[in-house]
Amino acid sequence: TALDSVTVNVGGPPSNDILCNGANSCAILYNTSATISWSSANVTSCSVSPTGWTGTSNGGISTGNLASSQSYTLNCFAPGGNPPPDSVTVSVGPPPPDYVTEGLATAPGGLISGQSVTFAATIRNSGPGAAAVSSQTRLRLDVNNDSSWIDLGNQTTDALGAGSTQVENWANAWTAQTGTHNFEICADISSAIAESNEGNNCTTQLFTVGAGSPPSV
């Protein structure tokens, strides 16, 4: 009797794996993106929910900027039975604050040479998130309005919640001189707070000091 034989190549069991930023979980900053990748073996097709991405493998797809945490689930299909779904979660950090300086003012009104000048401004957290630490707010003065700044000191601003404000005052910080001058107040001057916009902390304002009253005769 003639003998015959056949070789059967048996693959392993079906499997699938999905990752974010190359790991089984990842954390990103608010309004930034992660990369989702996946692989599989011995399956015929795969899809990722909730995005609808398809393919048995992918080296990396951007999530796009995320404002909240998001889970992604990989479902793969095999003729002999599907592997269990695999999921990965992208954890998104809290929204950042954004400090702006507004309402700059000098006092008293109608400044004349020789008076003590008080400077003030309102620091507002215009971002969607709260600050976690206090910060320094700086006042500086350009006496000749020629970008020759002198530092008149800092005030400590509390950690502000979203939408909160704090008024800072520099009482009797400078003795007025006749002419037009420029002053600048900058929130979070030492960058203690990670903000959504680091370029809008400073505001400047011009003010004029009149000549003092002539001496009486």
Salt bridges, closest charged atoms under 4 A:
GLU102 OE2 - ARG124 NE 2.84
GLU184 OE1 - ARG138 NH2 3.09
GLU184 OE1 - ARG140 NE 2.48
